[in-house]
Amino acid sequence: MTELRNAMSDEELAEQAEGGEPERGRWSQVEQLLALVADRLARVEYVLVCANTDKKAKRPKPPEPIARPGAKPPKPRPKLSENSASVLFDLINGGAA
């Protein structure tokens, strides 16, 4: 598979990247696994820092995963507005009944 990927033209690689198929990108399986290990290690470090941070102190942002070829970046989580929070609170506390 790596040899097939390496034989692809830049146009073919760009087309595969548009489809969001990282396994068809320029990286080999070993490189994909190495990026996964680096992401997991960064997450362990983040959890360790959070566990040893004072509860009142500001916590760091979670680490961003290493971008893989062909993989689209994750969508940002929507923010909960004050109005949405109050509607959700009412629903949880039986306001819909």
Backbone as CSV, one residue per row, in Angstrom:
resi,resn,N_x,N_y,N_z,CA_x,CA_y,CA_z,C_x,C_y,C_z
1,MET,0.826,-1.194,0.000,0.000,0.000,0.000,0.874,1.263,0.000
2,THR,1.959,1.234,0.768,2.842,2.410,0.803,3.428,2.672,-0.566
3,GLU,3.851,1.613,-1.251,4.428,1.788,-2.577,3.379,2.324,-3.548
4,LEU,2.164,1.849,-3.437,1.089,2.366,-4.291,0.844,3.844,-4.030
5,ARG,0.829,4.232,-2.742,0.635,5.646,-2.402,1.778,6.491,-2.929
6,ASN,3.000,5.990,-2.784,4.159,6.751,-3.231,4.191,6.895,-4.751
7,ALA,3.558,5.970,-5.468,3.525,6.034,-6.927,2.439,6.979,-7.440
8,MET,1.543,7.430,-6.560,0.453,8.309,-6.987,0.972,9.712,-7.284
9,SER,0.322,10.362,-8.241,0.692,11.746,-8.557,0.135,12.673,-7.484
10,ASP,0.614,13.913,-7.500,0.128,14.896,-6.526,-1.367,15.134,-6.682
11,GLU,-1.853,15.102,-7.927,-3.290,15.298,-8.168,-4.107,14.160,-7.563
12,GLU,-3.630,12.927,-7.723,-4.335,11.777,-7.156,-4.327,11.837,-5.623
13,LEU,-3.192,12.246,-5.040,-3.120,12.373,-3.584,-4.065,13.455,-3.089
14,ALA,-4.133,14.570,-3.803,-5.044,15.653,-3.418,-6.489,15.187,-3.499
15,GLU,-6.809,14.392,-4.518,-8.174,13.869,-4.659,-8.521,12.947,-3.498
16,GLN,-7.586,12.100,-3.101,-7.812,11.206,-1.960,-7.972,12.010,-0.674
17,ALA,-7.186,13.075,-0.527,-7.273,13.905,0.668,-8.629,14.577,0.755
18,GLU,-9.192,14.982,-0.389,-10.518,15.614,-0.394,-11.582,14.634,0.091
19,GLY,-11.385,13.349,-0.167,-12.355,12.344,0.257,-12.262,12.014,1.731
20,GLY,-11.269,12.555,2.416,-11.130,12.328,3.848,-10.747,10.905,4.199
21,GLU,-9.907,10.292,3.377,-9.470,8.926,3.630,-7.989,8.922,3.973
22,PRO,-7.650,9.040,5.279,-6.233,9.137,5.640,-5.418,7.908,5.263
23,GLU,-6.047,6.751,5.184,-5.293,5.550,4.838,-4.811,5.588,3.391
24,ARG,-5.355,6.494,2.592,-4.913,6.628,1.210,-4.037,7.852,1.014
25,GLY,-3.672,8.490,2.110,-2.814,9.667,2.031,-1.359,9.287,1.867
26,ARG,-0.473,10.229,2.092,0.945,10.024,1.837,1.636,9.229,2.958
27,TRP,1.022,9.117,4.149,1.678,8.434,5.264,1.519,6.926,5.171
28,SER,2.533,6.218,5.651,2.442,4.762,5.749,1.718,4.398,7.044
29,GLN,1.445,3.124,7.219,0.769,2.669,8.435,1.638,2.915,9.664
30,VAL,2.936,2.770,9.518,3.850,3.016,10.640,3.780,4.479,11.061
31,GLU,3.739,5.381,10.097,3.639,6.805,10.414,2.297,7.136,11.075
32,GLN,1.237,6.491,10.618,-0.077,6.686,11.239,-0.049,6.213,12.695
33,LEU,0.555,5.057,12.937,0.638,4.532,14.303,1.511,5.412,15.186
34,LEU,2.594,5.937,14.634,3.468,6.819,15.396,2.731,8.102,15.786
35,ALA,1.934,8.642,14.869,1.138,9.830,15.184,0.098,9.507,16.266
36,LEU,-0.488,8.314,16.211,-1.451,7.899,17.226,-0.782,7.806,18.596
37,VAL,0.419,7.233,18.642,1.153,7.129,19.908,1.472,8.518,20.450
38,ALA,1.904,9.425,19.565,2.208,10.793,20.000,0.952,11.483,20.536
39,ASP,-0.190,11.274,19.881,-1.448,11.867,20.355,-1.838,11.316,21.727
40,ARG,-1.699,10.014,21.902,-2.059,9.401,23.192,-1.119,9.871,24.293
41,LEU,0.159,9.995,23.985,1.125,10.469,24.974,0.821,11.913,25.376
42,ALA,0.466,12.737,24.405,0.091,14.123,24.713,-1.149,14.154,25.602
43,ARG,-2.082,13.242,25.358,-3.297,13.184,26.182,-2.960,12.751,27.607
44,VAL,-2.067,11.782,27.768,-1.647,11.342,29.106,-0.972,12.501,29.843
45,GLU,-0.128,13.241,29.146,0.528,14.395,29.749,-0.511,15.432,30.190
46,TYR,-1.507,15.667,29.349,-2.571,16.623,29.670,-3.338,16.195,30.926
47,VAL,-3.688,14.922,30.997,-4.415,14.410,32.162,-3.556,14.521,33.414
48,LEU,-2.268,14.233,33.294,-1.359,14.337,34.428,-1.275,15.778,34.926
49,VAL,-1.176,16.726,34.013,-1.122,18.137,34.404,-2.433,18.538,35.074
50,CYS,-3.567,18.126,34.498,-4.875,18.466,35.086,-5.040,17.857,36.469
51,ALA,-4.563,16.639,36.646,-4.699,15.968,37.939,-3.854,16.642,39.016
52,ASN,-2.783,17.290,38.619,-1.895,17.932,39.581,-2.039,19.454,39.620
53,THR,-3.098,19.968,39.011,-3.377,21.398,39.024,-4.395,21.681,40.119
54,ASP,-4.192,22.772,40.826,-5.133,23.166,41.864,-6.526,23.315,41.256
55,LYS,-7.554,22.908,42.003,-8.917,22.931,41.477,-9.376,24.326,41.075
56,LYS,-8.870,25.348,41.721,-9.283,26.712,41.418,-8.470,27.330,40.279
57,ALA,-7.371,26.686,39.907,-6.512,27.221,38.844,-7.107,26.901,37.480
58,LYS,-6.743,27.704,36.488,-7.218,27.487,35.134,-6.504,26.277,34.537
59,ARG,-7.280,25.397,33.963,-6.709,24.195,33.355,-6.267,24.490,31.923
60,PRO,-5.230,23.773,31.452,-4.784,23.993,30.069,-5.794,23.424,29.078
61,LYS,-5.691,23.855,27.833,-6.551,23.312,26.780,-6.092,21.902,26.445
62,PRO,-7.023,21.026,26.082,-6.616,19.678,25.676,-5.737,19.739,24.429
63,PRO,-4.837,18.785,24.268,-3.944,18.825,23.108,-4.687,18.547,21.809
64,GLU,-4.234,19.186,20.742,-4.793,18.941,19.416,-4.088,17.723,18.828
65,PRO,-4.837,16.818,18.198,-4.181,15.672,17.563,-3.352,16.112,16.359
66,ILE,-2.353,15.333,16.044,-1.526,15.604,14.871,-2.403,15.428,13.637
67,ALA,-2.348,16.381,12.723,-3.155,16.315,11.515,-2.663,15.184,10.619
68,ARG,-3.578,14.349,10.196,-3.247,13.251,9.287,-3.559,13.677,7.862
69,PRO,-2.807,13.172,6.890,-3.112,13.505,5.505,-4.480,12.973,5.122
70,GLY,-5.272,13.813,4.496,-6.592,13.390,4.045,-7.670,13.474,5.096
71,ALA,-7.308,13.669,6.345,-8.304,13.741,7.413,-8.695,15.199,7.629
72,LYS,-9.979,15.435,7.702,-10.457,16.798,7.923,-10.326,17.139,9.408
73,PRO,-10.072,18.405,9.723,-9.967,18.780,11.139,-11.312,18.607,11.837
74,PRO,-11.298,18.314,13.147,-12.556,18.121,13.863,-13.364,19.416,13.903
75,LYS,-14.685,19.257,13.886,-15.559,20.423,13.968,-15.539,20.960,15.392
76,PRO,-15.527,22.290,15.535,-15.540,22.848,16.889,-16.874,22.569,17.573
77,ARG,-16.809,22.350,18.868,-18.038,22.109,19.626,-18.834,23.395,19.736
78,PRO,-20.147,23.306,19.558,-20.946,24.528,19.682,-20.981,24.995,21.133
79,LYS,-21.006,26.306,21.309,-21.068,26.892,22.645,-22.520,26.901,23.115
80,LEU,-22.721,26.678,24.392,-24.048,26.693,24.982,-24.357,28.116,25.429
81,SER,-25.375,28.718,24.812,-25.738,30.086,25.174,-26.511,30.088,26.493
82,GLU,-26.642,31.269,27.059,-27.370,31.413,28.330,-28.824,30.976,28.164
83,ASN,-29.445,31.349,27.063,-30.841,30.977,26.808,-30.976,29.463,26.649
84,SER,-30.074,28.851,25.868,-30.108,27.400,25.674,-29.878,26.674,26.996
85,ALA,-29.002,27.206,27.824,-28.719,26.588,29.117,-29.960,26.629,30.004
86,SER,-30.686,27.740,29.989,-31.875,27.820,30.849,-32.981,26.897,30.338
87,VAL,-33.130,26.769,29.007,-34.115,25.836,28.447,-33.745,24.406,28.821
88,LEU,-32.480,24.063,28.695,-32.031,22.731,29.065,-32.247,22.462,30.546
89,PHE,-31.966,23.439,31.379,-32.183,23.310,32.823,-33.664,23.054,33.114
90,ASP,-34.542,23.802,32.447,-35.981,23.606,32.646,-36.422,22.209,32.214
91,LEU,-35.892,21.753,31.086,-36.261,20.406,30.599,-35.791,19.329,31.562
92,ILE,-34.577,19.464,32.073,-34.046,18.466,33.010,-34.864,18.423,34.289
93,ASN,-35.332,19.583,34.716,-36.074,19.671,35.964,-37.586,19.551,35.789
94,GLY,-38.023,18.903,34.717,-39.442,18.623,34.528,-40.236,19.760,33.942
95,GLY,-39.606,20.717,33.312,-40.325,21.856,32.734,-41.112,21.500,31.491
96,ALA,-40.797,20.375,30.850,-41.492,19.991,29.620,-42.797,19.285,29.916
97,ALA,-43.012,18.854,31.132,-44.211,18.062,31.472,-45.432,18.920,31.663
